[in-house]
Amino acid sequence: MKINQIKELLDAELLCGDEYLENDVYSACCSDMMSDVLAYVKDQGVLLTGLVNAQVIRTASMMDMVCIVFVRSKVPSDEMIELAHECGIVLMKTSRRAYEACGELYSAGLRSSSEGSRNV
């Protein structure tokens, strides 16, 4: 799935990374606990979260994630946006709650890596 499709599906506002919108992602995860992302996430392209701090960007970068979607209209700071830009990570925000956003992406075919998402 293209990042641009995620933006459209979630009616999300792009905060940075417009040059990467045509890149493909193969899987997604959702968590507000970055320790869980570090412990359990493998091969994830998109992180959905309601947590807004710089640790989210650092964790996503460590896990080679290419896109972060902030749910519930959460707005990252300018410093977070700049850090994401430096890391080559797309940032978006959506007014949808995490449950709804995950459901939309799942219904459109985006899976977690444990579900064989490379075959999407």
The 8 nearest C-alpha neighbors of each residue, nearest first, counted from 0:
[[1, 23, 24, 25, 2, 4, 109, 5],
 [0, 2, 23, 3, 4, 22, 21, 24],
 [3, 1, 20, 5, 4, 22, 21, 23],
 [2, 4, 20, 6, 1, 5, 21, 7],
 [5, 3, 7, 1, 6, 2, 8, 0],
 [6, 4, 8, 2, 3, 7, 9, 1],
 [5, 7, 11, 3, 4, 9, 8, 10],
 [6, 8, 10, 4, 5, 9, 3, 11],
 [9, 7, 5, 10, 6, 4, 103, 104],
 [8, 10, 11, 6, 7, 5, 93, 100],
 [11, 9, 7, 8, 6, 93, 12, 94],
 [12, 10, 93, 6, 9, 92, 91, 13],
 [11, 13, 92, 91, 14, 93, 10, 6],
 [12, 14, 91, 15, 90, 11, 92, 17],
 [15, 13, 90, 91, 12, 80, 16, 92],
 [16, 14, 90, 89, 13, 17, 84, 80],
 [15, 17, 89, 18, 19, 88, 84, 90],
 [16, 18, 19, 20, 15, 89, 13, 14],
 [17, 19, 16, 20, 21, 15, 89, 22],
 [20, 18, 17, 22, 16, 21, 89, 2],
 [21, 19, 3, 2, 17, 22, 18, 1],
 [20, 22, 1, 19, 2, 3, 23, 18],
 [23, 21, 19, 1, 20, 2, 24, 3],
 [24, 22, 1, 0, 2, 21, 25, 20],
 [25, 23, 44, 0, 26, 1, 2, 22],
 [24, 26, 116, 117, 44, 0, 109, 23],
 [27, 25, 111, 110, 43, 44, 112, 109],
 [28, 26, 45, 111, 43, 44, 46, 110],
 [27, 29, 46, 47, 111, 45, 43, 30],
 [28, 30, 47, 46, 48, 27, 31, 97],
 [31, 29, 32, 48, 47, 28, 36, 33],
 [30, 32, 50, 48, 49, 33, 29, 47],
 [33, 31, 34, 30, 35, 36, 50, 48],
 [32, 34, 36, 35, 37, 31, 58, 55],
 [33, 35, 37, 32, 36, 38, 39, 58],
 [36, 34, 38, 33, 37, 32, 39, 30],
 [35, 37, 33, 40, 34, 38, 39, 32],
 [38, 36, 34, 35, 39, 40, 33, 58],
 [39, 37, 35, 36, 34, 40, 33, 41],
 [38, 40, 36, 35, 37, 41, 34, 28],
 [41, 39, 36, 37, 38, 43, 42, 35],
 [40, 42, 43, 39, 112, 62, 113, 36],
 [41, 43, 112, 44, 40, 26, 62, 63],
 [44, 42, 26, 27, 41, 45, 64, 112],
 [43, 45, 64, 24, 26, 65, 27, 25],
 [46, 44, 27, 66, 67, 43, 64, 65],
 [45, 47, 67, 28, 29, 27, 68, 66],
 [48, 46, 29, 68, 67, 69, 28, 30],
 [49, 47, 69, 31, 30, 50, 29, 70],
 [48, 50, 70, 69, 31, 51, 73, 71],
 [51, 49, 31, 48, 52, 55, 69, 73],
 [52, 50, 75, 49, 73, 55, 53, 74],
 [51, 53, 54, 55, 50, 75, 79, 56],
 [52, 54, 55, 56, 79, 57, 51, 82],
 [55, 53, 57, 56, 52, 58, 33, 51],
 [54, 56, 58, 53, 57, 52, 59, 33],
 [57, 55, 59, 53, 54, 58, 83, 60],
 [58, 56, 54, 60, 59, 55, 61, 53],
 [59, 57, 61, 55, 60, 56, 54, 62],
 [60, 58, 64, 62, 56, 61, 57, 55],
 [59, 61, 63, 57, 58, 62, 64, 56],
 [62, 60, 58, 59, 63, 57, 64, 37],
 [61, 63, 59, 60, 64, 58, 37, 41],
 [64, 62, 60, 61, 59, 65, 44, 43],
 [65, 63, 44, 59, 62, 43, 66, 60],
 [64, 66, 88, 44, 89, 45, 63, 87],
 [67, 65, 89, 45, 88, 64, 90, 46],
 [68, 66, 46, 90, 45, 47, 89, 91],
 [67, 69, 47, 91, 92, 90, 46, 70],
 [68, 70, 92, 48, 49, 73, 47, 91],
 [69, 71, 93, 49, 72, 96, 95, 97],
 [70, 72, 94, 96, 95, 73, 93, 49],
 [73, 71, 94, 93, 70, 92, 74, 69],
 [72, 74, 71, 69, 70, 49, 92, 75],
 [73, 75, 72, 76, 92, 51, 69, 91],
 [76, 74, 51, 79, 80, 77, 73, 52],
 [77, 75, 79, 78, 80, 74, 52, 51],
 [76, 78, 80, 79, 81, 75, 82, 74],
 [79, 77, 81, 76, 80, 82, 53, 75],
 [80, 78, 82, 76, 81, 77, 53, 75],
 [79, 81, 77, 83, 78, 82, 84, 76],
 [80, 82, 84, 78, 79, 83, 77, 85],
 [81, 83, 79, 85, 84, 80, 78, 86],
 [84, 82, 86, 88, 80, 85, 81, 87],
 [83, 85, 81, 87, 82, 86, 88, 80],
 [84, 86, 82, 83, 87, 81, 88, 80],
 [87, 85, 83, 84, 88, 82, 60, 56],
 [88, 86, 84, 85, 83, 89, 16, 65],
 [89, 87, 65, 83, 66, 86, 84, 16],
 [88, 90, 16, 66, 15, 65, 67, 87],
 [91, 89, 67, 14, 15, 66, 68, 13],
 [92, 90, 13, 68, 14, 12, 11, 69],
 [91, 93, 69, 11, 68, 12, 72, 70],
 [94, 92, 11, 70, 72, 95, 71, 69],
 [93, 95, 72, 71, 70, 96, 92, 11],
 [96, 94, 93, 71, 70, 100, 99, 97],
 [95, 97, 71, 99, 70, 98, 100, 94],
 [96, 98, 100, 99, 70, 101, 95, 47],
 [99, 97, 101, 96, 100, 102, 95, 103],
 [98, 100, 102, 96, 101, 97, 95, 103],
 [101, 99, 97, 103, 102, 98, 95, 96],
 [102, 100, 104, 98, 103, 99, 105, 97],
 [101, 103, 99, 105, 100, 104, 106, 98],
 [104, 102, 100, 106, 101, 105, 99, 107],
 [103, 105, 107, 101, 106, 109, 102, 100],
 [104, 106, 109, 102, 108, 107, 103, 110],
 [107, 105, 103, 108, 104, 102, 109, 101],
 [106, 108, 104, 105, 109, 103, 8, 102],
 [109, 107, 105, 106, 110, 119, 104, 0],
 [108, 110, 105, 104, 26, 107, 25, 27],
 [111, 109, 26, 116, 105, 27, 114, 108],
 [110, 112, 26, 27, 113, 114, 116, 28],
 [111, 113, 116, 114, 115, 26, 42, 110],
 [114, 112, 111, 115, 116, 110, 41, 42],
 [115, 113, 112, 116, 111, 110, 117, 26],
 [116, 114, 117, 112, 113, 118, 111, 110],
 [115, 117, 112, 110, 118, 119, 114, 25],
 [118, 116, 115, 119, 25, 112, 26, 114],
 [117, 119, 116, 115, 25, 114, 110, 108],
 [118, 116, 117, 108, 109, 25, 0, 115]]
